[in-house]
Amino acid sequence: MIRTSAFFKAGDDFDKVQAARPDFERNAGVKFTKPPKPDWKEGDGGNDGGESLSKDHLEIDPHEEGRPVGSNYKLLISGFVPRPIALISTRSKDGKTSNLAPFSYAQVINHDPPLFTVGFLGSLENAKDSLRNLAETEECVINVISEHFVEAANATAVSAPYGVSEWEISGLHQAPSSVVQPARVKESILSIEGKLVETKQFESKATPGKKTGVLAIIEGVRFWAREDAIDKETSVIDLEALKPISRLGGLAYGRTIDAIELPRPKF
Protein backbone atom coordinates (compact mmCIF):
# COMPACT_ATOMS: atom_id res chain seq x y z
CA MET A 1 0.00 0.00 0.00
CA ILE A 2 1.38 3.41 -0.97
CA ARG A 3 1.11 6.04 1.75
CA THR A 4 0.27 9.50 0.42
CA SER A 5 0.39 11.55 3.62
CA ALA A 6 2.88 9.87 5.96
CA PHE A 7 6.61 10.59 6.08
CA PHE A 8 8.74 8.66 3.65
CA LYS A 9 10.39 5.78 5.52
CA ALA A 10 13.41 3.63 4.83
CA GLY A 11 12.39 0.72 2.65
CA ASP A 12 9.77 2.69 0.75
CA ASP A 13 10.14 3.37 -2.95
CA PHE A 14 10.39 7.16 -2.84
CA ASP A 15 9.43 7.69 -6.48
CA LYS A 16 6.25 5.64 -6.04
CA VAL A 17 5.31 7.38 -2.79
CA GLN A 18 5.91 10.78 -4.39
CA ALA A 19 3.95 9.92 -7.53
CA ALA A 20 0.89 8.94 -5.47
CA ARG A 21 0.74 12.25 -3.65
CA PRO A 22 -1.52 15.13 -4.79
CA ASP A 23 -0.03 17.92 -6.89
CA PHE A 24 1.48 20.95 -5.21
CA GLU A 25 -1.05 23.78 -4.84
CA ARG A 26 1.11 26.64 -6.07
CA ASN A 27 -1.56 29.30 -5.64
CA ALA A 28 -2.64 28.28 -2.15
CA GLY A 29 -2.86 31.48 -0.14
CA VAL A 30 -2.29 31.97 3.56
CA LYS A 31 -5.47 31.04 5.41
CA PHE A 32 -6.23 32.47 8.85
CA THR A 33 -8.59 30.46 11.04
CA LYS A 34 -9.89 30.83 14.56
CA PRO A 35 -7.67 29.27 17.25
CA PRO A 36 -8.67 25.77 18.43
CA LYS A 37 -10.61 27.17 21.43
CA PRO A 38 -11.74 30.76 20.70
CA ASP A 39 -13.45 31.03 24.11
CA TRP A 40 -10.32 29.99 26.02
CA LYS A 41 -9.95 31.89 29.31
CA GLU A 42 -7.22 32.21 31.90
CA GLY A 43 -6.61 28.95 33.73
CA ASP A 44 -8.25 26.72 31.11
CA GLY A 45 -5.04 24.88 30.23
CA GLY A 46 -4.99 22.68 27.13
CA ASN A 47 -7.75 22.80 24.54
CA ASP A 48 -8.05 19.02 24.05
CA GLY A 49 -10.44 18.31 26.91
CA GLY A 50 -7.68 16.75 29.00
CA GLU A 51 -6.83 14.03 26.49
CA SER A 52 -3.09 14.82 26.61
CA LEU A 53 -3.13 14.43 30.40
CA SER A 54 -4.14 10.79 30.04
CA LYS A 55 -1.00 9.92 28.07
CA ASP A 56 2.22 8.66 29.65
CA HIS A 57 5.72 9.82 28.72
CA LEU A 58 9.02 8.01 28.33
CA GLU A 59 12.10 9.43 30.01
CA ILE A 60 15.06 9.42 27.62
CA ASP A 61 18.64 9.96 28.72
CA PRO A 62 20.45 11.26 25.63
CA HIS A 63 23.70 9.83 26.99
CA GLU A 64 22.39 6.44 28.15
CA GLU A 65 24.94 3.69 27.62
CA GLY A 66 24.38 2.01 24.28
CA ARG A 67 22.17 4.76 22.87
CA PRO A 68 23.42 5.80 19.41
CA VAL A 69 23.99 9.53 19.01
CA GLY A 70 22.09 9.21 15.74
CA SER A 71 18.95 8.51 17.76
CA ASN A 72 19.28 11.90 19.43
CA TYR A 73 19.68 13.54 16.03
CA LYS A 74 16.56 11.86 14.64
CA LEU A 75 14.53 12.68 17.75
CA LEU A 76 15.50 16.34 17.75
CA ILE A 77 15.00 17.06 14.05
CA SER A 78 11.63 15.27 14.03
CA GLY A 79 10.34 16.79 17.28
CA PHE A 80 11.85 20.28 17.39
CA VAL A 81 9.89 21.53 14.40
CA PRO A 82 9.30 23.51 12.31
CA ARG A 83 12.79 24.97 12.10
CA PRO A 84 13.83 28.01 10.03
CA ILE A 85 16.37 27.29 7.31
CA ALA A 86 19.33 29.60 6.78
CA LEU A 87 20.49 29.28 3.18
CA ILE A 88 24.03 30.56 3.68
CA SER A 89 26.24 32.02 1.01
CA THR A 90 29.99 32.25 1.67
CA ARG A 91 33.14 32.93 -0.31
CA SER A 92 36.64 31.51 0.15
CA LYS A 93 39.37 33.71 1.59
CA ASP A 94 41.15 33.91 -1.78
CA GLY A 95 37.85 34.82 -3.46
CA LYS A 96 38.15 32.01 -6.00
CA THR A 97 35.25 29.84 -4.87
CA SER A 98 31.73 30.47 -3.59
CA ASN A 99 29.59 28.17 -1.49
CA LEU A 100 25.86 27.92 -0.87
CA ALA A 101 24.28 25.52 1.66
CA PRO A 102 21.18 25.20 3.89
CA PHE A 103 21.29 24.95 7.68
CA SER A 104 18.28 24.26 9.89
CA TYR A 105 20.16 24.66 13.17
CA ALA A 106 19.50 28.39 12.77
CA GLN A 107 17.55 31.18 14.43
CA VAL A 108 17.30 34.95 14.95
CA ILE A 109 18.10 35.72 18.61
CA ASN A 110 18.18 39.51 18.89
CA HIS A 111 17.20 42.66 16.99
CA ASP A 112 19.45 45.34 18.55
CA PRO A 113 21.90 44.46 17.19
CA PRO A 114 20.37 41.96 14.76
CA LEU A 115 21.93 38.62 15.74
CA PHE A 116 21.56 35.13 14.33
CA THR A 117 22.83 31.73 15.42
CA VAL A 118 23.81 28.91 13.09
CA GLY A 119 24.91 25.45 14.20
CA PHE A 120 27.45 23.55 12.09
CA LEU A 121 28.30 19.88 12.45
CA GLY A 122 31.98 19.06 12.75
CA SER A 123 34.84 21.21 14.00
CA LEU A 124 36.79 24.33 13.09
CA GLU A 125 39.88 22.18 12.53
CA ASN A 126 38.10 20.05 9.93
CA ALA A 127 35.52 22.55 8.79
CA LYS A 128 33.49 21.91 5.66
CA ASP A 129 32.95 24.54 2.99
CA SER A 130 30.52 26.98 4.61
CA LEU A 131 32.04 26.94 8.10
CA ARG A 132 35.57 27.08 6.70
CA ASN A 133 34.76 30.12 4.59
CA LEU A 134 32.85 31.84 7.39
CA ALA A 135 35.64 31.27 9.91
CA GLU A 136 38.32 32.55 7.54
CA THR A 137 36.51 35.58 6.08
CA GLU A 138 34.04 36.32 8.90
CA GLU A 139 31.38 37.12 6.28
CA CYS A 140 28.26 35.47 4.88
CA VAL A 141 24.76 36.10 3.59
CA ILE A 142 21.75 34.40 5.19
CA ASN A 143 18.91 33.89 2.71
CA VAL A 144 15.33 32.88 3.58
CA ILE A 145 13.93 30.01 1.52
CA SER A 146 10.50 30.39 -0.10
CA GLU A 147 8.27 27.97 -1.99
CA HIS A 148 9.26 29.25 -5.41
CA PHE A 149 12.82 27.91 -5.15
CA VAL A 150 12.64 25.11 -2.58
CA GLU A 151 13.91 22.42 -4.98
CA ALA A 152 16.93 24.54 -5.91
CA ALA A 153 17.65 25.30 -2.25
CA ASN A 154 17.46 21.59 -1.42
CA ALA A 155 19.97 20.88 -4.21
CA THR A 156 22.57 22.98 -2.39
CA ALA A 157 22.67 20.33 0.38
CA VAL A 158 24.65 18.07 -1.95
CA SER A 159 28.00 16.83 -0.59
CA ALA A 160 30.09 18.45 -3.28
CA PRO A 161 33.90 18.61 -3.04
CA TYR A 162 35.40 21.88 -1.80
CA GLY A 163 35.62 24.33 -4.68
CA VAL A 164 32.57 22.99 -6.53
CA SER A 165 29.92 25.71 -6.73
CA GLU A 166 26.44 24.87 -5.48
CA TRP A 167 25.26 27.96 -7.35
CA GLU A 168 25.71 26.09 -10.62
CA ILE A 169 24.22 22.88 -9.26
CA SER A 170 21.10 24.67 -8.02
CA GLY A 171 20.67 27.15 -10.86
CA LEU A 172 20.13 29.96 -8.35
CA HIS A 173 21.32 33.44 -9.28
CA GLN A 174 23.87 35.62 -7.50
CA ALA A 175 23.07 39.23 -6.63
CA PRO A 176 25.69 41.70 -5.37
CA SER A 177 25.90 42.44 -1.66
CA SER A 178 26.72 45.82 -0.17
CA VAL A 179 29.22 45.37 2.66
CA VAL A 180 30.25 41.69 2.45
CA GLN A 181 31.85 39.72 -0.35
CA PRO A 182 29.50 36.71 -0.64
CA ALA A 183 26.59 37.14 -3.03
CA ARG A 184 22.91 37.20 -2.12
CA VAL A 185 20.46 34.73 -3.60
CA LYS A 186 18.50 36.82 -6.10
CA GLU A 187 15.46 34.55 -5.77
CA SER A 188 15.27 35.07 -2.00
CA ILE A 189 12.64 37.53 -0.77
CA LEU A 190 14.69 38.32 2.35
CA SER A 191 18.47 38.20 2.61
CA ILE A 192 20.72 39.34 5.46
CA GLU A 193 24.35 40.28 4.98
CA GLY A 194 26.22 39.02 8.02
CA LYS A 195 29.48 39.49 9.90
CA LEU A 196 30.77 36.80 12.23
CA VAL A 197 30.76 37.84 15.90
CA GLU A 198 32.18 34.67 17.45
CA THR A 199 32.25 30.89 17.32
CA LYS A 200 32.11 28.26 20.04
CA GLN A 201 33.00 24.59 19.63
CA PHE A 202 31.27 21.70 21.39
CA GLU A 203 32.76 18.39 22.48
CA SER A 204 31.10 14.98 22.16
CA LYS A 205 29.77 13.28 25.29
CA ALA A 206 29.86 9.90 23.55
CA THR A 207 33.45 10.34 22.34
CA PRO A 208 35.28 12.68 24.75
CA GLY A 209 37.84 14.86 23.01
CA LYS A 210 36.04 14.77 19.67
CA LYS A 211 34.65 18.11 18.48
CA THR A 212 31.15 17.56 17.06
CA GLY A 213 29.66 20.98 16.53
CA VAL A 214 30.30 24.70 16.15
CA LEU A 215 27.97 27.54 17.08
CA ALA A 216 28.36 30.71 15.04
CA ILE A 217 26.88 34.02 16.17
CA ILE A 218 26.39 36.33 13.20
CA GLU A 219 25.41 40.01 13.16
CA GLY A 220 23.11 41.18 10.40
CA VAL A 221 24.60 44.33 8.91
CA ARG A 222 22.34 44.80 5.88
CA PHE A 223 18.82 43.61 5.05
CA TRP A 224 17.59 43.06 1.50
CA ALA A 225 13.82 42.69 1.09
CA ARG A 226 12.00 42.32 -2.22
CA GLU A 227 10.13 45.58 -2.75
CA ASP A 228 6.75 43.99 -3.40
CA ALA A 229 6.96 41.95 -0.17
CA ILE A 230 7.62 44.69 2.38
CA ASP A 231 5.49 47.55 3.69
CA LYS A 232 6.20 51.27 3.12
CA GLU A 233 7.87 51.58 6.52
CA THR A 234 10.25 48.73 5.58
CA SER A 235 9.18 47.04 8.81
CA VAL A 236 7.00 44.04 7.95
CA ILE A 237 7.47 41.24 5.42
CA ASP A 238 4.22 40.05 3.84
CA LEU A 239 3.69 36.38 4.74
CA GLU A 240 1.53 35.91 1.65
CA ALA A 241 4.50 36.92 -0.52
CA LEU A 242 7.22 35.27 1.55
CA LYS A 243 5.62 31.80 1.73
CA PRO A 244 8.55 30.52 3.83
CA ILE A 245 9.70 26.93 3.85
CA SER A 246 10.67 25.25 7.13
CA ARG A 247 12.48 22.02 7.94
CA LEU A 248 10.76 19.03 9.48
CA GLY A 249 12.05 15.52 10.21
CA GLY A 250 13.43 13.08 7.66
CA LEU A 251 13.13 14.36 4.09
CA ALA A 252 10.19 16.62 4.92
CA TYR A 253 9.82 20.37 4.50
CA GLY A 254 6.91 22.46 5.76
CA ARG A 255 4.79 25.20 4.19
CA THR A 256 3.37 28.12 6.17
CA ILE A 257 -0.07 28.58 4.66
CA ASP A 258 -2.31 28.11 7.72
CA ALA A 259 -2.17 30.57 10.59
CA ILE A 260 -4.00 31.72 13.70
CA GLU A 261 -3.60 34.96 15.65
CA LEU A 262 -3.58 35.24 19.44
CA PRO A 263 -3.24 38.60 21.23
CA ARG A 264 -0.48 38.83 23.84
CA PRO A 265 -2.11 38.59 27.29
CA LYS A 266 -2.08 41.53 29.70
CA PHE A 267 -1.56 40.94 33.41
C-alpha positions as CSV (number, residue, x, y, z in Angstrom):
1,M,0.0,0.0,0.0
2,I,1.4,3.4,-1.0
3,R,1.1,6.0,1.7
4,T,0.3,9.5,0.4
5,S,0.4,11.5,3.6
6,A,2.9,9.9,6.0
7,F,6.6,10.6,6.1
8,F,8.7,8.7,3.6
9,K,10.4,5.8,5.5
10,A,13.4,3.6,4.8
11,G,12.4,0.7,2.6
12,D,9.8,2.7,0.8
13,D,10.1,3.4,-2.9
14,F,10.4,7.2,-2.8
15,D,9.4,7.7,-6.5
16,K,6.3,5.6,-6.0
17,V,5.3,7.4,-2.8
18,Q,5.9,10.8,-4.4
19,A,3.9,9.9,-7.5
20,A,0.9,8.9,-5.5
21,R,0.7,12.3,-3.6
22,P,-1.5,15.1,-4.8
23,D,0.0,17.9,-6.9
24,F,1.5,21.0,-5.2
25,E,-1.0,23.8,-4.8
26,R,1.1,26.6,-6.1
27,N,-1.6,29.3,-5.6
28,A,-2.6,28.3,-2.2
29,G,-2.9,31.5,-0.1
30,V,-2.3,32.0,3.6
31,K,-5.5,31.0,5.4
32,F,-6.2,32.5,8.8
33,T,-8.6,30.5,11.0
34,K,-9.9,30.8,14.6
35,P,-7.7,29.3,17.3
36,P,-8.7,25.8,18.4
37,K,-10.6,27.2,21.4
38,P,-11.7,30.8,20.7
39,D,-13.5,31.0,24.1
40,W,-10.3,30.0,26.0
41,K,-10.0,31.9,29.3
42,E,-7.2,32.2,31.9
43,G,-6.6,28.9,33.7
44,D,-8.3,26.7,31.1
45,G,-5.0,24.9,30.2
46,G,-5.0,22.7,27.1
47,N,-7.7,22.8,24.5
48,D,-8.0,19.0,24.0
49,G,-10.4,18.3,26.9
50,G,-7.7,16.8,29.0
51,E,-6.8,14.0,26.5
52,S,-3.1,14.8,26.6
53,L,-3.1,14.4,30.4
54,S,-4.1,10.8,30.0
55,K,-1.0,9.9,28.1
56,D,2.2,8.7,29.6
57,H,5.7,9.8,28.7
58,L,9.0,8.0,28.3
59,E,12.1,9.4,30.0
60,I,15.1,9.4,27.6
61,D,18.6,10.0,28.7
62,P,20.4,11.3,25.6
63,H,23.7,9.8,27.0
64,E,22.4,6.4,28.1
65,E,24.9,3.7,27.6
66,G,24.4,2.0,24.3
67,R,22.2,4.8,22.9
68,P,23.4,5.8,19.4
69,V,24.0,9.5,19.0
70,G,22.1,9.2,15.7
71,S,18.9,8.5,17.8
72,N,19.3,11.9,19.4
73,Y,19.7,13.5,16.0
74,K,16.6,11.9,14.6
75,L,14.5,12.7,17.8
76,L,15.5,16.3,17.8
77,I,15.0,17.1,14.1
78,S,11.6,15.3,14.0
79,G,10.3,16.8,17.3
80,F,11.8,20.3,17.4
81,V,9.9,21.5,14.4
82,P,9.3,23.5,12.3
83,R,12.8,25.0,12.1
84,P,13.8,28.0,10.0
85,I,16.4,27.3,7.3
86,A,19.3,29.6,6.8
87,L,20.5,29.3,3.2
88,I,24.0,30.6,3.7
89,S,26.2,32.0,1.0
90,T,30.0,32.3,1.7
91,R,33.1,32.9,-0.3
92,S,36.6,31.5,0.2
93,K,39.4,33.7,1.6
94,D,41.1,33.9,-1.8
95,G,37.9,34.8,-3.5
96,K,38.2,32.0,-6.0
97,T,35.2,29.8,-4.9
98,S,31.7,30.5,-3.6
99,N,29.6,28.2,-1.5
100,L,25.9,27.9,-0.9
101,A,24.3,25.5,1.7
102,P,21.2,25.2,3.9
103,F,21.3,24.9,7.7
104,S,18.3,24.3,9.9
105,Y,20.2,24.7,13.2
106,A,19.5,28.4,12.8
107,Q,17.5,31.2,14.4
108,V,17.3,35.0,14.9
109,I,18.1,35.7,18.6
110,N,18.2,39.5,18.9
111,H,17.2,42.7,17.0
112,D,19.5,45.3,18.6
113,P,21.9,44.5,17.2
114,P,20.4,42.0,14.8
115,L,21.9,38.6,15.7
116,F,21.6,35.1,14.3
117,T,22.8,31.7,15.4
118,V,23.8,28.9,13.1
119,G,24.9,25.4,14.2
120,F,27.4,23.6,12.1
121,L,28.3,19.9,12.4
122,G,32.0,19.1,12.7
123,S,34.8,21.2,14.0
124,L,36.8,24.3,13.1
125,E,39.9,22.2,12.5
126,N,38.1,20.0,9.9
127,A,35.5,22.6,8.8
128,K,33.5,21.9,5.7
129,D,32.9,24.5,3.0
130,S,30.5,27.0,4.6
131,L,32.0,26.9,8.1
132,R,35.6,27.1,6.7
133,N,34.8,30.1,4.6
134,L,32.8,31.8,7.4
135,A,35.6,31.3,9.9
136,E,38.3,32.5,7.5
137,T,36.5,35.6,6.1
138,E,34.0,36.3,8.9
139,E,31.4,37.1,6.3
140,C,28.3,35.5,4.9
141,V,24.8,36.1,3.6
142,I,21.7,34.4,5.2
143,N,18.9,33.9,2.7
144,V,15.3,32.9,3.6
145,I,13.9,30.0,1.5
146,S,10.5,30.4,-0.1
147,E,8.3,28.0,-2.0
148,H,9.3,29.3,-5.4
149,F,12.8,27.9,-5.2
150,V,12.6,25.1,-2.6
151,E,13.9,22.4,-5.0
152,A,16.9,24.5,-5.9
153,A,17.7,25.3,-2.3
154,N,17.5,21.6,-1.4
155,A,20.0,20.9,-4.2
156,T,22.6,23.0,-2.4
157,A,22.7,20.3,0.4
158,V,24.6,18.1,-2.0
159,S,28.0,16.8,-0.6
160,A,30.1,18.4,-3.3
161,P,33.9,18.6,-3.0
162,Y,35.4,21.9,-1.8
163,G,35.6,24.3,-4.7
164,V,32.6,23.0,-6.5
165,S,29.9,25.7,-6.7
166,E,26.4,24.9,-5.5
167,W,25.3,28.0,-7.4
168,E,25.7,26.1,-10.6
169,I,24.2,22.9,-9.3
170,S,21.1,24.7,-8.0
171,G,20.7,27.1,-10.9
172,L,20.1,30.0,-8.4
173,H,21.3,33.4,-9.3
174,Q,23.9,35.6,-7.5
175,A,23.1,39.2,-6.6
176,P,25.7,41.7,-5.4
177,S,25.9,42.4,-1.7
178,S,26.7,45.8,-0.2
179,V,29.2,45.4,2.7
180,V,30.2,41.7,2.5
181,Q,31.9,39.7,-0.4
182,P,29.5,36.7,-0.6
183,A,26.6,37.1,-3.0
184,R,22.9,37.2,-2.1
185,V,20.5,34.7,-3.6
186,K,18.5,36.8,-6.1
187,E,15.5,34.5,-5.8
188,S,15.3,35.1,-2.0
189,I,12.6,37.5,-0.8
190,L,14.7,38.3,2.4
191,S,18.5,38.2,2.6
192,I,20.7,39.3,5.5
193,E,24.4,40.3,5.0
194,G,26.2,39.0,8.0
195,K,29.5,39.5,9.9
196,L,30.8,36.8,12.2
197,V,30.8,37.8,15.9
198,E,32.2,34.7,17.4
199,T,32.2,30.9,17.3
200,K,32.1,28.3,20.0
201,Q,33.0,24.6,19.6
202,F,31.3,21.7,21.4
203,E,32.8,18.4,22.5
204,S,31.1,15.0,22.2
205,K,29.8,13.3,25.3
206,A,29.9,9.9,23.5
207,T,33.5,10.3,22.3
208,P,35.3,12.7,24.8
209,G,37.8,14.9,23.0
210,K,36.0,14.8,19.7
211,K,34.6,18.1,18.5
212,T,31.2,17.6,17.1
213,G,29.7,21.0,16.5
214,V,30.3,24.7,16.2
215,L,28.0,27.5,17.1
216,A,28.4,30.7,15.0
217,I,26.9,34.0,16.2
218,I,26.4,36.3,13.2
219,E,25.4,40.0,13.2
220,G,23.1,41.2,10.4
221,V,24.6,44.3,8.9
222,R,22.3,44.8,5.9
223,F,18.8,43.6,5.0
224,W,17.6,43.1,1.5
225,A,13.8,42.7,1.1
226,R,12.0,42.3,-2.2
227,E,10.1,45.6,-2.8
228,D,6.7,44.0,-3.4
229,A,7.0,41.9,-0.2
230,I,7.6,44.7,2.4
231,D,5.5,47.6,3.7
232,K,6.2,51.3,3.1
233,E,7.9,51.6,6.5
234,T,10.3,48.7,5.6
235,S,9.2,47.0,8.8
236,V,7.0,44.0,8.0
237,I,7.5,41.2,5.4
238,D,4.2,40.1,3.8
239,L,3.7,36.4,4.7
240,E,1.5,35.9,1.6
241,A,4.5,36.9,-0.5
242,L,7.2,35.3,1.6
243,K,5.6,31.8,1.7
244,P,8.6,30.5,3.8
245,I,9.7,26.9,3.8
246,S,10.7,25.2,7.1
247,R,12.5,22.0,7.9
248,L,10.8,19.0,9.5
249,G,12.1,15.5,10.2
250,G,13.4,13.1,7.7
251,L,13.1,14.4,4.1
252,A,10.2,16.6,4.9
253,Y,9.8,20.4,4.5
254,G,6.9,22.5,5.8
255,R,4.8,25.2,4.2
256,T,3.4,28.1,6.2
257,I,-0.1,28.6,4.7
258,D,-2.3,28.1,7.7
259,A,-2.2,30.6,10.6
260,I,-4.0,31.7,13.7
261,E,-3.6,35.0,15.6
262,L,-3.6,35.2,19.4
263,P,-3.2,38.6,21.2
264,R,-0.5,38.8,23.8
265,P,-2.1,38.6,27.3
266,K,-2.1,41.5,29.7
267,F,-1.6,40.9,33.4
